[in-house]
């Protein structure tokens, strides 16, 4: 019915017979003349503050707001220009669009067999989507959850990739099954995303975090080396840096184990780890939790008014993981540029506003205190790690002195003797002998 634009030189013009009536600040006046009920936002994704202003103004007038897909979604084929959608939190975060060397990534996958563990999870499923679109010879998808594996399998079939994918319900702790899959399909690349990742939950059952995240990763990586897999990409986390949680420490130990395997005599596999922070909308993350609390009428619970986290969307984080994989030569820890950290309280307020409510008026915000293992701020770098640029401005490489395979075998051998049912505090205390920068939470 009408166009609105911040460029005053366009006001008064017609585009295909539709008038440009003014700026979005004039919604109220124009609505009386045109009686519109919905606003479709086509601002660039970098204009996050203006998008928030437009949404707030529209909500005040009772207008429905939707937004065009981002340039990332349009360029990657995830969406079409006609697919408008509700405004989401990622539209307001002000992240610069990610540019990828698609030709280099395509070449890495072309006509190669690729294996993804944790394929049904938030990161694993997006890895599957992006890899399947890059013409691999075959895509082996592995997850211990039959339900999650079924969902991503059906989605990939619906995308036209049914002939590419081979799903396996399996745990990475089953060495015999993992070895059989590798010997059967000879994957050239393995993306290892399977993990126990929820910090407070793992804090109360550290044995399970260490078995899956540390010992499971070491086992899978050893099998990859024995089967001459070309590249093994381990999905790590910024919580592995100076960890205060068992989950973070288990990931740090896995990084140490993977780096040591690079030095094993006769190894030809290129091992690397990729660290990044929180991804928007992943299972168990703060965003779905806030949305559920808002739908229930509140309160929205925030651990601390000063707690900050780095955020990235799932598609852009996975795109950068693939780009990092093209640069791996063996032994690296890559870190993704997550932009500026964001206060969780600001995230809560913006989500409440996006839902059409007023923070602390319609929906209460309640502080509940940091939970065991949580930090106020996440970090990117361990002491002793060297910071290096890479060929991509959003990817950095950290290099530190790797432990020897013999050291890691000794450490993890001793760790296995500590992993007994019910062990908690003693396991955490033992971990400080291997990861001295770990600060455990004990009861």
C-alpha atoms as one frame of an Amber mdcrd trajectory, in Angstrom:
protein
   0.000   0.000   0.000   2.869   2.397   0.776   6.658   2.606   1.061   8.563
   4.234   3.906  12.213   5.209   3.623  14.714   7.154   5.719  16.052   8.818
   2.552  14.124  12.100   2.296  15.027  12.416  -1.403  12.726   9.462  -2.128
   9.718  10.929  -0.353   6.931  11.829  -2.749   8.116   9.415  -5.439   6.081
   6.522  -6.853   7.558   3.041  -7.412   5.343   0.981  -9.726   2.468   3.205
  -8.684   3.057   2.771  -4.942   3.904   6.024  -3.122   6.883   6.639  -0.854
   4.969   8.548   1.794   7.728   9.376   4.290   9.978   7.853   6.941   9.001
   5.107   9.403   8.623   7.857  11.992   5.395   8.792  10.170   3.635   5.430
  10.552   0.888   6.914  12.753  -0.071   9.709  10.353   0.104   7.491   7.256
  -1.946   4.703   8.811  -4.950   6.987   9.054  -4.734   7.576   5.306  -3.880
   4.048   4.148  -5.341   1.860   6.938  -2.490  -0.670   6.769  -2.100  -3.348
   9.440   1.338  -4.830   8.728   4.886  -3.542   8.264   7.443  -5.491   6.206
  11.012  -4.426   7.017  13.579  -4.470   4.192  16.388  -2.636   5.963  19.916
  -4.072   5.652  20.930  -6.451   8.438  23.625  -4.004   9.583  20.935  -1.435
  10.488  20.058  -3.281  13.688  19.365  -0.185  15.795  17.018   1.232  13.179
  15.256  -2.137  12.879  14.647  -2.111  16.632  13.319   1.465  16.451  10.939
   0.525  13.611   9.718  -2.550  15.490   9.111  -0.532  18.661   7.190   2.152
  16.763   5.073  -0.428  14.950   4.329  -2.363  18.168   3.205   0.861  19.844
   0.640   1.303  17.049  -0.482  -2.329  17.189   1.011  -3.085  13.780   2.307
  -6.547  12.896   5.977  -6.558  11.849   7.792  -8.978   9.567  11.201  -8.804
   7.914  12.842  -9.843   4.673  15.370 -12.705   4.893  18.960 -11.604   5.413
  21.435 -11.435   2.555  23.167 -14.471   4.122  19.978 -16.549   3.851  19.304
 -15.348   0.311  22.871 -15.927  -0.919  23.125 -19.382   0.676  19.802 -20.511
  -0.755  18.254 -21.008   2.698  15.452 -18.551   1.860  13.787 -16.756  -1.009
  13.037 -13.037  -1.169   9.312 -13.782  -0.948   9.694 -15.561   2.386   9.127
 -12.783   4.895   9.303 -13.866   8.535   8.817 -12.456  12.021  11.571 -10.199
  13.353  13.985 -12.248  15.472  16.678 -11.353  17.979  19.480 -11.902  15.457
  18.061  -9.015  13.387  18.847  -6.684  16.295  22.378  -7.814  17.195  24.204
  -5.753  14.605  26.500  -8.453  13.317  28.498  -7.790  10.177  27.625 -10.249
   7.402  30.057 -13.145   7.017  31.857 -13.486   3.699  33.124 -16.957   2.807
  35.400 -18.294   0.126  32.717 -20.593  -1.225  34.900 -21.924  -4.045  37.536
 -23.067  -1.546  34.916 -24.722   0.666  33.239 -26.380  -2.320  36.564 -27.816
  -3.432  37.173 -29.293   0.027  33.932 -31.286  -0.144  33.551 -32.055  -3.841
  33.175 -35.818  -4.416  34.425 -36.632  -0.903  32.851 -38.713   1.834  32.100
 -36.610   4.929  31.078 -37.783   8.399  29.313 -35.638  11.014  28.897 -36.734
  14.637  26.184 -35.170  16.748  24.365 -34.704  13.454  20.992 -34.142  15.114
  22.165 -31.290  17.341  22.008 -27.573  16.680  25.503 -27.279  15.213  25.630
 -30.790  13.769  22.379 -30.425  11.841  23.486 -27.111  10.326  26.798 -28.713
   9.357  24.772 -31.374   7.541  22.659 -28.791   5.706  25.604 -26.734   4.504
  27.786 -29.731   3.612  24.972 -31.447   1.700  24.602 -28.329  -0.449  28.285
 -28.510  -1.486  28.233 -31.718  -3.530  29.935 -34.298  -1.312  30.118 -37.865
  -2.566  28.367 -39.110   0.572  27.360 -37.708   3.947  27.477 -40.044   6.948
  25.325 -38.631   9.767  25.788 -40.083  13.247  23.894 -39.367  16.462  23.091
 -41.347  19.602  19.533 -39.903  19.617  17.274 -41.740  17.183  14.683 -38.953
  17.348  17.147 -36.162  16.502  18.782 -38.230  13.768  15.404 -38.975  12.201
  14.503 -35.280  12.104  17.661 -34.185  10.290  17.471 -37.201   7.970  13.929
 -36.282   6.923  14.889 -32.642   6.471  17.814 -33.557   4.231  15.602 -35.918
   2.229  13.120 -33.073   1.802  15.948 -30.875   0.508  16.650 -33.449  -2.207
  19.732 -35.030  -0.611  18.284 -38.464   0.091  20.768 -40.216  -2.187  23.720
 -38.630  -0.357  23.021 -39.384   3.270  23.593 -42.501   5.361  22.244 -42.221
   8.935  23.621 -44.236  11.863  22.279 -44.328  15.413  25.478 -44.723  17.412
  27.475 -43.309  20.302  31.047 -42.134  19.806  31.980 -44.225  22.863  31.321
 -47.392  20.846  34.769 -47.745  19.318  33.963 -50.935  17.417  30.995 -49.306
  15.660  32.870 -46.072  14.918  35.756 -48.074  13.469  33.365 -50.115  11.305
  31.743 -46.937   9.918  35.147 -45.483   9.026  36.429 -48.704   7.468  33.211
 -49.085   5.480  32.916 -45.553   4.078  36.481 -44.154   4.299  35.511 -40.562
   5.171  37.913 -37.890   3.983  36.638 -35.412   6.592  35.082 -35.856  10.022
  33.288 -32.996  11.777  32.985 -33.987  15.427  30.096 -32.057  16.996  28.780
 -34.716  19.399  29.032 -33.480  22.983  27.370 -33.006  26.341  27.260 -29.212
  26.454  24.892 -27.943  29.159  27.064 -26.360  31.841  24.886 -26.614  34.993
  23.693 -30.135  34.177  27.210 -31.446  33.557  28.447 -29.754  36.726  26.423
 -32.287  38.715  27.544 -35.291  36.651  31.162 -34.625  35.658  31.865 -38.299
  34.972  29.462 -38.267  32.026  30.891 -35.017  30.638  34.423 -36.413  30.747
  33.490 -39.806  29.296  31.677 -38.286  26.337  33.485 -35.016  25.669  37.055
 -36.049  26.493  37.439 -39.815  26.236  34.908 -40.082  23.419  36.718 -37.404
  21.422  40.096 -39.065  21.993  38.725 -42.447  20.912  37.115 -41.039  17.772
  40.250 -39.086  16.878  42.480 -42.151  17.385  40.246 -44.160  15.052  40.360
 -41.332  12.507  44.158 -41.440  12.576  44.232 -45.242  12.277  41.857 -45.088
   9.294  43.847 -42.293   7.588  41.018 -39.757   7.593  42.193 -36.607   5.814
  40.884 -33.976   8.254  39.327 -34.197  11.709  37.595 -30.994  12.853  36.685
 -30.900  16.550  33.947 -28.456  17.572  35.125 -26.852  20.799  33.958 -23.889
  22.877  35.190 -20.652  24.421  34.283 -22.243  27.762  37.468 -24.318  27.359
  39.512 -21.179  28.042  40.509 -20.931  31.729  37.534 -23.185  32.506  35.386
 -22.851  35.605  32.986 -25.610  34.557  33.435 -29.348  34.074  31.980 -28.996
  30.583  34.610 -26.410  29.658  37.395 -28.459  31.240  36.270 -31.606  29.415
  36.479 -29.700  26.130  39.905 -28.294  27.002  41.162 -31.797  27.726  39.751
 -32.925  24.381  41.652 -30.108  22.635  44.859 -31.270  24.351  44.232 -34.878
  23.283  43.512 -33.932  19.676  46.611 -31.735  19.427  48.780 -34.541  20.828
  47.468 -36.996  18.246  48.828 -34.701  15.540  52.298 -35.592  16.824  51.763
 -39.372  16.844  54.387 -41.139  14.665  52.866 -42.228  11.360  49.798 -40.012
  11.691  48.609 -38.451   8.410  45.332 -36.955   9.643  45.159 -33.169   9.988
  43.580 -32.453  13.376  42.189 -29.078  14.375  39.764 -27.607  16.890  37.415
 -24.655  16.366  36.310 -22.615  19.366  33.314 -20.323  19.406  30.785 -18.987
  21.879  27.026 -19.196  22.184  24.890 -19.682  19.116  21.445 -18.153  18.916
  18.611 -20.618  19.256  20.665 -23.727  19.996  19.034 -26.332  22.221  19.260
 -25.410  25.872  20.573 -21.915  25.149  19.284 -18.787  26.822  17.118 -17.610
  23.888  14.635 -20.538  23.809  14.531 -20.415  27.609  13.638 -16.712  27.592
  10.997 -17.254  24.890   9.376 -20.013  26.947   9.386 -17.839  30.073   7.847
 -14.931  28.160   5.129 -17.215  26.751   4.365 -18.324  30.327   3.948 -14.713
  31.411   7.310 -14.408  33.181   9.373 -13.936  35.111  12.364 -13.974  32.787
  15.313 -15.201  34.853  18.795 -13.703  34.395  21.715 -14.975  36.436  23.451
 -11.618  37.025  23.009  -8.029  35.756  26.604  -7.907  34.466  26.863 -11.327
  32.828  27.935 -11.074  29.178  28.211 -13.594  26.355  29.371 -13.706  22.745
  26.629 -14.643  20.316  26.563 -15.804  16.716  23.829 -17.280  14.547  24.012
 -20.996  13.848  24.407 -20.616  10.038  27.242 -18.075  10.260  29.131 -20.031
  12.947  28.952 -23.207  10.867  29.980 -21.327   7.725  33.090 -20.114   9.537
  33.797 -23.631  10.831  33.850 -24.840   7.223  36.112 -21.943   6.255  38.480
 -22.755   9.135  38.595 -26.387   8.007  39.938 -25.302   4.618  42.889 -23.647
   6.397  43.787 -26.538   8.689  47.198 -28.098   8.201  47.298 -29.915  11.534
  47.489 -29.051  15.226  45.668 -25.703  15.143  43.078 -24.287  17.476  40.970
 -21.844  15.488  38.866 -19.189  17.179  35.937 -17.479  15.493  35.493 -13.746
  15.840  32.213 -13.536  17.734  31.992  -9.740  17.567  31.301  -7.781  20.727
  29.939  -9.483  23.852  26.345  -8.699  24.713  24.802  -8.315  28.143  22.285
 -11.062  28.791  19.976  -8.546  30.467  19.845  -6.606  27.164  18.976  -9.805
  25.322  16.142 -10.427  27.774  14.751  -6.914  27.368  14.879  -7.040  23.567
  13.132 -10.416  23.450  10.403  -9.128  25.741   9.902  -6.099  23.477   9.884
  -8.270  20.344   7.113 -10.292  21.970   5.010  -7.143  22.332   5.529  -6.617
  26.071   7.275  -4.064  28.265  10.232  -5.217  30.400   9.630  -4.983  34.176
   6.066  -3.774  33.531   4.306  -6.555  31.628   7.049  -9.166  32.137   9.207
  -9.246  35.274  12.979  -9.742  34.996  14.329 -11.654  37.983  17.990 -12.132
  38.966  18.766 -15.608  40.294  22.570 -15.597  40.689  25.318 -17.378  38.762
  24.904 -21.139  38.647  27.727 -23.604  39.395  30.449 -23.454  36.752  29.243
 -20.217  35.122  31.384 -17.111  34.501  30.490 -13.459  34.215  32.612 -13.185
  31.063  33.855 -15.740  28.555  37.454 -15.653  27.284  39.163 -16.590  24.033
  42.765 -17.226  24.921  44.863 -19.369  27.284  48.100 -18.077  28.736  50.938
 -19.320  26.542  48.895 -19.422  23.345  50.161 -17.327  20.435  47.632 -15.253
  18.550  47.897 -15.315  14.759  45.791 -13.944  11.932  44.601 -16.252   9.179
  43.568 -15.680   5.588  40.047 -14.881   6.848  39.467 -11.768   8.955  36.874
 -13.488  11.172  39.066 -16.520  11.990  42.125 -16.527  14.236  44.679 -19.222
  14.993  46.096 -19.951  18.429  49.268 -21.937  18.708  50.623 -23.350  21.961
  53.107 -26.039  22.933  51.230 -29.300  22.470  51.486 -32.098  25.005  53.162
 -35.287  23.802  51.065 -38.363  23.011  52.753 -40.191  25.920  51.786 -37.425
  28.357  48.175 -37.430  27.200  47.947 -41.222  27.378  49.225 -41.100  30.950
  46.857 -38.274  31.983  43.755 -39.831  30.460  44.714 -43.274  31.739  44.802
 -41.852  35.268  41.572 -39.971  34.605  39.758 -43.195  33.708  40.509 -44.594
  37.169  38.698 -41.596  38.707  35.511 -41.987  36.664  33.426 -44.039  39.057
  29.650 -43.718  39.632  28.815 -40.904  42.018  32.240 -39.280  41.846  31.975
 -35.526  41.698  34.225 -33.318  43.794  37.174 -35.725  43.732  37.023 -35.866
  39.933  37.024 -32.082  39.713  39.968 -31.823  42.072  41.878 -34.406  40.030
  41.322 -32.390  36.845  43.332 -29.478  38.247  46.436 -31.688  38.052  46.040
 -31.959  34.273  44.471 -28.566  33.526  45.998 -26.227  36.136  44.059 -23.203
  34.848  40.790 -24.988  35.723  38.981 -23.470  38.722  36.501 -26.103  39.899
  33.204 -25.548  41.647  32.911 -28.007  44.517  30.030 -28.647  46.898
